[in-house]
């Protein structure tokens, strides 16, 4: 089907939208710039160039400044392994590793990452040459639906690096001692990744196995 | 999200000057709060000034034996810094009690101070909110107000400041350093940095147009047992219902500040003097003049009990 900008609702679509969203359309939104022309804001999209290295490959992009790193990865580089869950930094499904640090790719703009090195789930390992964390998630069944899994795995890989780098956590007993691995530490450090299927115990087993192998 | 133009700042002063002369400009550093709010149309900048390239990410000693924390030091790096862990453990503890690992990797020191409230009525653009749209009213006052302020609020706003880091900085007598568009610098004691809502809840701090935070300084270490206790609805990755930042010296003197109870990190210096008398006396002084709703009156008891638990732990460590 050819894409169309027209809004064509079926009766079923309207019913699906439900009473709440219909109310929202009818009610005035209580925001500062009620009209599109408000605040001297530019109403036309603005583009900017940005270059970054993603999974070892150079990418030169020209993007709407509003494009998040997540949308740049998924929609412009077609790396759809990274998932969009809440799009507000609450679920962790979009976790990727940028310059060695795990971040929520939904809460950062692509144009802010000129020269950055980005690793997504596709860059950690490939079918036939899985990253040890990917293999451990498979072995321990660390998922059910799989939607949060790329974020969980990127986060887990970074968590082990953070412990190695002596970054403490909320549950670290002695701040002056070197950070160390424990299941309690993993639970705390992985709290930014939500799994609504509830595969947490298997995720912990997978991370523990990789940590044991690395120690 | 509304369209915006974008630039990368060359220097702190240039960033401040650009912010002053460009209509509706905002600085962006970590972006974890600003972008969240831009997506739901609460923040509507027409121009973003990216300050991430500025040389403001260092932690270094000051001449008076204290420490200067660059505005761009990430929450993770500040919490993990050896000097902070040794000399200002309260600050490390508060940072580690906040957000998630991913967010702490991005969030900056200055951005943490400037984050907006998580009041659900502020976030819901169909609700009245004097902070989001001055003059529209406050839906929290007659709404679900379990998480809201019990001290320092007003008839216009009962939102709370969400930061844990700022509560520790308040107890440690931090100073906020800024640069203005004309290049002049100023030092603002953290006690004066955040404002109470009054009739202008949309104003949350004393920064002027274009003024950019460059650093936060801490005086020389004060020692003692330093504890940060945060009470929340789940054990990790949630905002505080109540938090207590406590420093207790061997002789029983000390300092205390609260999070989750007011529009700013809450400290009443006169309450510090009550520490030897115990939690009840301290809480009474901290929460004098409290104004609660049916939903959040429990916070008064929760403050006293959290204080008592924190004092007991400090005592245990001394023994």
Contacts between the chains, C-beta under 8 A, distances in Angstrom:
chain1	res1	chain2	res2	distance
A	23	B	126	7.9
A	24	B	126	6.1
A	27	B	126	5.6
A	29	B	41	7.1
A	29	B	125	4.8
A	29	B	126	6.7
A	30	B	125	5.7
A	30	B	126	6.7
A	30	B	127	6.8
A	30	B	128	6.3
A	30	B	129	6.8
A	30	B	132	6.6
A	30	B	133	4.9
A	30	B	136	5.3
A	31	B	41	5.0
A	31	B	42	6.5
A	31	B	44	7.2
A	31	B	125	5.2
A	31	B	132	6.8
A	31	B	133	6.6
A	32	B	44	6.1
A	32	B	132	7.1
A	32	B	133	6.0
A	33	B	2	7.4
A	33	B	41	7.9
A	33	B	44	4.9
A	36	B	2	8.0
A	38	B	44	7.6
A	39	B	23	7.4
A	39	B	24	4.8
A	39	B	44	5.9
A	39	B	46	6.2
A	40	B	23	4.1
A	40	B	24	5.6
A	40	B	46	5.8
A	41	B	2	5.5
A	41	B	3	7.2
A	41	B	4	7.4
A	41	B	24	6.4
A	41	B	44	6.4
A	41	B	46	4.0
A	42	B	3	5.2
A	42	B	4	6.9
A	42	B	5	6.3
A	42	B	46	5.8
A	43	B	2	7.8
A	43	B	3	6.5
A	44	B	3	6.0
A	45	B	3	4.9
A	46	B	3	5.5
A	46	B	4	6.6
A	46	B	5	5.2
A	46	B	6	6.9
A	48	B	6	5.6
A	64	B	3	7.6
A	65	B	3	7.3
A	65	B	4	5.9
A	65	B	5	7.0
A	65	B	6	4.5
A	65	B	48	7.4
A	66	B	1	4.7
A	66	B	3	6.6
A	66	B	4	7.1
A	68	B	35	7.2
A	87	B	39	6.8
A	88	B	36	5.3
A	88	B	39	6.9
A	89	B	32	5.9
A	89	B	36	6.2
A	89	B	100	8.0
A	89	B	102	7.4
A	89	B	103	6.1
A	92	B	100	7.0
A	92	B	102	6.3
A	95	B	102	5.7
A	101	B	76	7.5
A	101	B	105	4.4
A	102	B	101	6.5
A	102	B	102	5.2
A	102	B	105	6.2
A	103	B	102	5.3
A	103	B	105	5.4
A	103	B	106	5.1
A	104	B	32	7.2
A	104	B	102	4.8
A	104	B	103	6.7
A	104	B	106	7.3
A	107	B	31	6.2
A	107	B	32	4.7
A	107	B	35	5.2
A	107	B	36	6.2
A	107	B	103	7.7
A	107	B	106	6.9
A	108	B	30	7.9
A	108	B	31	5.5
A	108	B	32	7.8
A	108	B	35	7.0
A	108	B	106	6.5
A	109	B	6	7.8
A	109	B	28	7.5
A	109	B	31	6.6
A	109	B	35	6.9
A	109	B	48	7.8
A	111	B	6	5.7
A	111	B	50	7.7
A	112	B	28	7.1
A	112	B	31	6.9
A	112	B	50	5.7
A	112	B	52	6.2
A	114	B	8	7.8
A	155	B	101	7.2
A	155	B	102	6.9
A	158	B	101	7.4
A	159	B	101	6.8
A	162	B	76	7.8
A	162	B	101	6.8
A	165	B	80	7.7
A	166	B	80	6.8
A	167	B	76	6.1
A	167	B	79	7.5
A	167	B	80	4.4
A	168	B	79	6.6
A	168	B	80	6.2
A	168	B	85	6.9
A	168	B	92	6.7
A	168	B	96	6.3
A	169	B	96	5.8
A	169	B	101	7.8
A	170	B	93	7.9
A	170	B	96	4.5
A	170	B	97	5.4
A	170	B	236	6.5
A	172	B	96	7.5
A	175	B	85	4.3
A	175	B	86	7.8
A	175	B	89	5.2
A	175	B	92	5.6
A	175	B	93	7.5
A	176	B	85	6.1
A	176	B	86	6.1
A	187	B	236	7.5
A	188	B	235	7.9
A	188	B	236	5.4
A	189	B	101	5.4
A	190	B	101	7.9
A	191	B	100	5.8
A	191	B	101	7.9
A	191	B	235	7.9
A	191	B	236	3.7
A	191	B	237	4.2
A	192	B	99	7.6
A	192	B	100	2.6
A	192	B	101	5.6
A	192	B	102	4.8
A	192	B	103	6.7
A	192	B	237	5.8
A	193	B	100	8.0
